[in-house]
Amino acid sequence: EIPDLDEKVAKMNELAQRLPKANATLLKYLIAFLIRVIKNFKVNKMTVRNVGIVFSPTLNIPAQVFAMFLQNYEGIFGIDPEEYELPSSTADSESNGQAGAPP
């Protein structure tokens, strides 16, 4: 257990950078999307806690770690979640109707 928040965020950043590119892209996109969901909690009742209840076991990520991703996105991934977009090669595939198609 690392007691210092900044040190935890730095370690999570290191781990995120070690993920295979496809996994890192999916994680960044999913967490950025869930942050958008959380920002509308007054309408949808999906707080950080509620999103964690649904997604933490589904993704097999401990609840505290998952909450760290949601609450410290910019520190972990180095970009504002509002600015994150899918890489152009993925976006191009989707616009051509080829999302998920084998090469």
Buried (B, 14 or more C-beta within 10 A) or exposed (E): EEEEEEEBBBBBBEEBEEEEEEEBBBBBBEBBEBBEBBEEBEEEEBBBEBBBBEBBEEEEBEBEBBBBBBBBBBBBBEEEBEEBEBEEEBEEBEEEEEEEEEE
